């Protein structure tokens, strides 16, 4: 198939290009920065310089590439600007969907998030409600509604991405906060997924039926569980116990993804964090 990969220079996109090429697909990869075009080409893709917030530019890119499917991995988080990221989810996704429909593209696989479920102790499944009081719910909800308009829209609710190039990498934003001592163990739930496994899920999802799929590893954990392990892996001081706090968030189930044939190659953050160095 011919794939238009939107966000090809991002954390997941960089991993996904060679996976798609190895699987026999032809890849056109978008970036808004011309300086990243060579990196996309080196990975095996054909670069397309495009601002996803420019509806005309998106439509032109889709018309020019005529893809069989669009894989949407657009984010804007390099500067931790959550407002910009939500804006991209809302406007960028709408532009992609409208361009896809105009060009007769039926399949879109899109990146969503797995940490917006209504809080609870039981692992969340895809039919459980999201909590509209949480950020970044408005952007995520708009993205999911737009992609659901596609004849076959697959929404991948990724857990917290870790691995090289992510916020959890030794030079990433979370690592900096740990070294600064600004994180404390709490009962807040996190479901992780290694970025390599997230990319593998996007490849597999090209064959999946429409709908939502959680993409997380096999071991949801509270901050009290994972933070000491992560800190030790960084060589940072292990934080002391935080003040008593109520549990927040929710563990997330990957049972549906497993039933579709996806299996995380890094099944637990415990082994994934051990390789951070």
Secondary structure, DSSP 8 states (H G I E B T S, - for coil): -EEEEETTTSHHHHHHHHHHHHTT-EEEEEES-GGGHHHHHHTT-EEEE--TT-HHHHHHHHHHH--SEEEE-----TT--HHHHHHIIIIIHHHHHHHHHHHT--EEEEEEESS-B---SS-B-TTS-B-TTSTTHHHHHHHHHHHTTSTEEEEEEE-EEESTTSTTSTTSHHHHHHHTT---B-S-EE-EEEHHHHHHHHHHGGGS-SEEEEE--S--EEHHHHHHHHHHHHT-----B-------S--B--HHHHHTT---SS--HHHHHHT--
